Amino acid sequence: MRKYFAFILFISVFFTNCATTTNSSSRTNEELAQIINVTTLRNITGWSKNSAGQWKSARSIIPSEYNFEKKTGTDNIINLKVHKIAYNNEFYYAIERTKNEKRYRYPHIEKGEYYINHTYFYILSESDFVLGIKKNDNYVNKFDNFFYNSTPTSNVNKKRLQFEFTRLIRNKLNMLNLIRKDAELKIFTYYDEPNELVRFYLTTEQYIKAMPENYYFEVRLNDFSNVFVLEVF
């Protein structure tokens, strides 16, 4: 009988130790990326030239001459922020761009249209986060070493951002490709030096090869330099 109870006690202690060891090794959360600083690009004006040769402007929206694009324009920026991020003793930058987009409840027949704010994230390493602007001329900044994701803006909060930034950086470090091979983030700029204004256009569309002549966004140089690290040519 003593041997039986000793055996039961041994089995009980053994499985308790196993469970404790297993739980202690599988319940440790790894550190999330820390958001060090956030800057917002303010006072964005959209400009476009219509088919009659007339320029029009609107706050945060590049105007379209077509009424069915009135809410979204040719393009729009509801919000543009840059996050400085620390992760594993390295620094990264995340461009957060929110835009208003038209969607369809029945996309195959383009019926039931509605509008939603959608947020896009572009992650760049600290060494890549330098934006060139050229005095009184166009300049194209190309970034092919970046990772991105998007989500409805209603899902965006600080905890979600930390999780999303950490996931994207970890995938980047592990060489997991989350983006098409032919994708490229391009930020076109034009520095109007006499007026201290910067025209810009941000896109991943491959068919746009140069700064659009008839539509773009514009901000004051001071506002632009508060958000982006600039190199002036």
C-alpha positions as CSV (number, residue, x, y, z in Angstrom):
1,M,0.0,0.0,0.0
2,R,2.9,2.4,0.8
3,K,4.4,1.7,-2.5
4,Y,1.1,2.4,-4.2
5,F,0.7,5.8,-2.5
6,A,4.4,6.6,-3.2
7,F,3.8,5.8,-6.9
8,I,0.7,8.0,-7.0
9,L,2.6,10.9,-5.3
10,F,5.4,10.6,-7.8
11,I,3.1,10.7,-10.8
12,S,1.2,13.7,-9.4
13,V,4.4,15.7,-8.8
14,F,5.8,14.7,-12.2
15,F,2.8,15.9,-14.1
16,T,2.5,19.1,-12.0
17,N,6.1,19.9,-12.8
18,C,5.6,19.2,-16.5
19,A,2.6,21.4,-16.6
20,T,4.4,24.2,-14.8
21,T,7.4,23.9,-17.1
22,T,5.2,23.9,-20.2
23,N,3.1,26.9,-19.1
24,S,6.1,28.9,-18.1
25,S,7.8,28.5,-21.5
26,S,4.7,29.2,-23.6
27,R,3.1,32.2,-21.8
28,T,5.8,34.8,-22.2
29,N,4.8,37.7,-24.6
30,E,7.6,39.2,-26.6
31,E,8.1,42.9,-26.6
32,L,6.0,45.0,-28.9
33,A,7.4,47.9,-31.0
34,Q,7.3,51.2,-29.2
35,I,5.9,54.3,-30.8
36,I,8.4,57.0,-29.9
37,N,7.0,60.0,-31.8
38,V,4.1,60.8,-34.1
39,T,3.9,63.9,-36.4
40,T,1.0,64.9,-38.6
41,L,1.2,66.6,-42.0
42,R,-1.2,69.6,-41.7
43,N,-2.8,72.1,-44.1
44,I,-2.8,69.9,-47.2
45,T,-4.3,71.4,-50.3
46,G,-5.2,69.4,-53.4
47,W,-4.9,70.9,-56.9
48,S,-6.1,69.8,-60.3
49,K,-6.4,71.2,-63.8
50,N,-9.7,70.4,-65.5
51,S,-10.4,69.7,-69.2
52,A,-11.1,73.4,-69.7
53,G,-7.6,74.3,-68.5
54,Q,-8.8,75.8,-65.2
55,W,-7.1,75.0,-61.9
56,K,-9.2,74.1,-58.8
57,S,-8.2,73.4,-55.2
58,A,-9.8,71.9,-52.1
59,R,-8.6,71.0,-48.7
60,S,-7.2,67.5,-48.5
61,I,-8.9,66.5,-51.8
62,I,-7.6,66.8,-55.4
63,P,-10.8,68.0,-57.1
64,S,-12.4,66.1,-59.9
65,E,-14.6,67.6,-62.5
66,Y,-16.9,64.6,-62.4
67,N,-19.7,64.9,-59.9
68,F,-19.7,61.1,-59.0
69,E,-16.2,61.6,-57.6
70,K,-17.0,64.6,-55.5
71,K,-16.5,62.9,-52.1
72,T,-13.2,61.2,-53.0
73,G,-11.9,63.5,-55.8
74,T,-9.2,62.3,-58.1
75,D,-7.3,61.4,-54.8
76,N,-7.5,62.5,-51.2
77,I,-5.6,62.5,-47.9
78,I,-7.9,62.5,-44.9
79,N,-4.9,62.1,-42.6
80,L,-1.1,61.6,-43.1
81,K,1.1,60.8,-40.1
82,V,4.6,59.6,-39.6
83,H,5.4,57.3,-36.6
84,K,9.0,56.9,-35.3
85,I,9.2,53.3,-34.0
86,A,11.8,51.5,-31.8
87,Y,12.1,47.8,-31.9
88,N,15.1,45.7,-30.8
89,N,17.4,48.7,-30.5
90,E,16.6,49.7,-34.1
91,F,14.5,52.6,-35.4
92,Y,11.9,52.5,-38.1
93,Y,9.4,54.9,-39.6
94,A,5.8,54.2,-40.5
95,I,3.9,56.4,-42.9
96,E,0.2,56.2,-42.0
97,R,-2.1,57.5,-44.8
98,T,-5.8,57.6,-44.5
99,K,-8.1,58.2,-47.5
100,N,-11.8,58.2,-48.3
101,E,-12.6,55.4,-50.7
102,K,-15.8,54.4,-52.6
103,R,-16.8,50.8,-52.2
104,Y,-19.7,48.6,-53.4
105,R,-21.8,46.1,-51.4
106,Y,-22.1,44.2,-54.7
107,P,-18.7,44.9,-56.4
108,H,-19.3,42.6,-59.4
109,I,-22.2,44.7,-60.6
110,E,-21.0,48.0,-58.9
111,K,-24.2,48.5,-57.0
112,G,-24.8,49.7,-53.4
113,E,-22.0,52.2,-53.2
114,Y,-20.8,53.5,-49.9
115,Y,-17.8,55.4,-48.6
116,I,-15.3,54.3,-46.0
117,N,-12.1,55.8,-44.5
118,H,-9.2,53.3,-45.1
119,T,-5.8,53.5,-43.6
120,Y,-2.5,52.3,-45.2
121,F,0.8,51.8,-43.5
122,Y,4.2,51.8,-45.1
123,I,7.2,50.7,-43.0
124,L,10.7,52.0,-43.8
125,S,14.0,51.5,-42.0
126,E,15.6,54.6,-40.5
127,S,18.4,54.7,-43.2
128,D,15.7,54.7,-46.0
129,F,13.6,57.4,-44.5
130,V,15.1,60.4,-46.3
131,L,12.9,62.3,-48.8
132,G,14.6,64.3,-51.6
133,I,13.2,67.6,-52.9
134,K,14.6,69.5,-55.8
135,K,14.5,73.3,-56.1
136,N,12.0,74.4,-58.7
137,D,12.0,70.9,-60.3
138,N,10.5,67.5,-60.0
139,Y,12.1,64.7,-58.0
140,V,11.0,61.1,-57.5
141,N,11.7,59.1,-54.3
142,K,11.5,55.4,-54.8
143,F,11.3,52.9,-52.0
144,D,11.3,49.2,-52.9
145,N,12.5,47.9,-49.5
146,F,9.3,48.5,-47.5
147,F,6.4,46.6,-46.1
148,Y,2.8,47.6,-45.9
149,N,-0.7,46.7,-44.8
150,S,-4.1,48.4,-44.7
151,T,-7.2,48.3,-42.5
152,P,-10.5,50.2,-42.1
153,T,-9.7,53.3,-40.1
154,S,-12.3,52.3,-37.5
155,N,-9.9,49.5,-36.4
156,V,-6.9,51.9,-35.8
157,N,-5.9,52.5,-32.2
158,K,-2.6,52.6,-30.3
159,K,-2.6,48.9,-29.3
160,R,-3.5,47.9,-32.9
161,L,-0.8,50.1,-34.3
162,Q,1.8,48.6,-32.0
163,F,0.8,45.1,-32.9
164,E,0.7,45.9,-36.7
165,F,4.1,47.7,-36.6
166,T,5.7,44.8,-34.7
167,R,4.3,42.2,-37.1
168,L,5.4,44.0,-40.2
169,I,8.9,44.7,-38.8
170,R,9.3,41.0,-37.6
171,N,8.3,39.8,-41.1
172,K,10.7,42.3,-42.6
173,L,13.6,41.0,-40.4
174,N,12.6,37.4,-41.2
175,M,12.7,38.1,-44.9
176,L,9.0,37.3,-45.4
177,N,7.7,39.2,-48.4
178,L,4.3,40.8,-47.8
179,I,4.3,42.8,-51.0
180,R,4.2,42.1,-54.7
181,K,7.6,41.9,-56.4
182,D,6.6,44.7,-58.8
183,A,5.4,47.1,-56.0
184,E,7.2,50.3,-55.3
185,L,6.3,53.2,-53.0
186,K,6.9,56.4,-54.8
187,I,6.7,59.9,-53.4
188,F,7.0,62.6,-56.1
189,T,8.0,66.1,-55.0
190,Y,8.5,69.5,-56.5
191,Y,10.0,72.3,-54.3
192,D,8.6,75.7,-55.2
193,E,11.5,77.6,-53.6
194,P,10.3,81.2,-54.1
195,N,7.0,80.5,-52.4
196,E,8.4,77.9,-49.9
197,L,5.8,75.3,-51.0
198,V,6.2,71.6,-51.7
199,R,4.0,69.8,-54.2
200,F,3.9,66.0,-53.7
201,Y,2.1,62.9,-54.7
202,L,2.3,59.5,-52.9
203,T,1.4,56.3,-54.8
204,T,2.2,52.6,-55.3
205,E,0.6,52.5,-58.7
206,Q,3.2,51.3,-61.3
207,Y,1.7,53.2,-64.2
208,I,2.5,56.6,-62.6
209,K,6.1,57.1,-63.6
210,A,6.5,60.8,-62.9
211,M,5.0,63.7,-61.0
212,P,1.5,64.3,-62.4
213,E,1.4,67.6,-64.2
214,N,-2.3,68.3,-63.8
215,Y,-3.0,67.1,-60.2
216,Y,-1.0,66.9,-56.9
217,F,-1.1,67.9,-53.2
218,E,0.7,71.0,-51.9
219,V,1.9,72.0,-48.4
220,R,4.1,74.7,-47.0
221,L,7.8,73.7,-46.7
222,N,7.8,74.1,-42.9
223,D,4.9,71.7,-42.5
224,F,6.5,69.2,-44.8
225,S,9.9,69.3,-43.1
226,N,8.2,68.8,-39.7
227,V,7.1,65.4,-40.8
228,F,9.7,64.1,-43.3
229,V,13.5,64.0,-43.1
230,L,14.4,66.1,-46.2
231,E,17.4,66.3,-48.5
232,V,17.3,69.4,-50.7
233,F,19.0,69.4,-54.1
